[in-house]
Amino acid sequence: MNDRSALEKLGIAVFEEIQEFSFVKDRVALIPYLFAKQKKILPIEERASGVVVAMADPFDFEAISELRLVLKKPVTVVFSPLAIIESAIERCYHQKEEETKRLFSELDKKEKGSDSESLEDYDLLEQSSENPVIRMVHTLMVDAIQQGSSDIHFEPTEEGLSIRYRIDGMLQQKHVPPREYQSQILTRLKVMAKMDIAEHRLPQDGRIKLRYGGREIDFRVSTLPIVHGERIVIRILDKGNVVLGLDRIGMGEYHIKEFRKLIDRPEGIVLVTGPTGSGKTTTLYSAISEINEPDLNIITVEDPVEYKISGISQMNVNPRIDLTFAKGLRHILRQDPDVIMIGEIRDRETAEIAIQASLTGHLVFSTLHTNDAPSALTRLADMGIEPYLLASSIVGVVAQRLVRRICASCKMSYVPSDEELKELGISRESLIGGVLHRGSGCPSCFETGYKGRFALYELMTVSSKMKAQVLKSQDAEELRKVALSQGMRSLFENGVEWVLEGSTTGAEVLRVTRMGEERE
């Protein structure tokens, strides 16, 4: 009986939005997480008459009775849709950084108890264990997820265990737990990742799969023996934060239009280049999601498969059993594919098979590690690929970098100096309102002035003139000159456009594109 008019006739208010109420906004958790989660119930505001409580089922009188006992105050029930309640519960139970620090400072010396918890598929927010080390590791993971971290670094040093988060591409020092817990924390992480805890001399790789407020999150764990112990880095793959679609990953209208022309081709190779962590895989996933239709057979070979996409066959490479990119690609070609995605072209063998696939009627997507788009052709030539094969198979190359976005909460305008404008190569007349923008720093962005990231793009189409240049010379500088003369916008130029638009800063663009030294 959740019809709005019927509820209102019974005197039960209907709230379609509860995120901005005082308790939810300030993240005040008055009741245990498990109770809120199971009963779909959340206090949202305190008034003189009692506590206002949002419920997905306002007729669950047993839950209301239990809540009165817990709060020891009168309760006023309002109705909110289930999805709104669940979203508010997750936000309300987010922990703040100070709470994480407080946990470390309050830890007292206890013997390590037996760990009988299931390490697969339990919710981090429930944190029912009394073991201080288990609580500490869970709290760190929750804290890192809530701050939008992509990686957690555990590094033993002379002073103790340094814990850093990579947020928006930048490492930030966060915690230094009590020294006596160092080995226990590292051991706990290895146990969770199903590693050999007795092996300290060799690097190891593992994986942890957990839930966080109902979301499924993968943690890829890597250990490395160093002078002061074992260094552990955890890569956080939060499927709930995956944004796919060319119009949702930050591409401007010009790049979307040109890139769609490339991915709509029936055959050829489209390459995405950039350093590790620049969002290449997300761009490829967005491209194949864009063309994913029932009449297309799309198969990928990746190392590893980061995110599963419905309707697409995805395969992991496995060097332990000699399943390499090249071998996997050979077998994929026997599966009658229309579109193939290769996680990375690392060697000549993989490159040659990819080229043969493109020349026999397949559209192939892959990545390379190069500084810009024209250098991709140079890299393939260095691998030993014949120029005529490059000219015949490569249809386009996209280079990209991730830049930090100015924090919306502390964004402010300022008048740039002549020196800054000269460094960016822009005139004062081109400024919108005569100003640029930057973040002043606030709690929302942890005083950095930036929150979130988006990509800069450089798209090179292999035109007939570019093919002629490839056959003549594969020198990166010569290729770049031809590409620019054909209308390619460089990463730096794309970055300056976003600076003028007010999305990022000149300093951030110069840091990421590394072109400041080349400009006079």
Secondary structure, DSSP 4 states (H G I P E B T S, - for coil): ---HHHHHHTT--B-S--TTSHHHHTT---S-HHHHHHHTEEEEEEETTEEEEEES-TT-HHHHHHHHHHHTS-EEEEE--HHHHHHHHHHHTPPPHHHHHHHHHH----------S--SS-BTTT-----HHHHHHHHHHHHHHHTTEEEEEEEE-SSSEEEEEEETTEEEEEE---GGGHHHHHHHHHHHTT--TT--SS-EEEEEEEEETTEEEEEEEEEEEETTEEEEEEEEEEGGG---STTTTT--HHHHHHHHHHHTSSSEEEEEE-STTSSHHHHHHHHHHHH--TT--EEEEESS--S--TT-EEEE-BGGGTB-HHHHHHHHGGG--SEEEES---SHHHHHHHHHHHHTT-EEEEEE--SSSHHHHHHHHHTT--HHHHHHHEEEEEEEEEEEEEPTTSEEEE---HHHHHHHT--GGGSGGG-EEEE---GGGTTSSEEEEEEEEEEEE--HHHHHHHHH---HHHHHHHHHHTTPPPHHHHHHHHHHHTSS-HHHHHHHH--GGG--
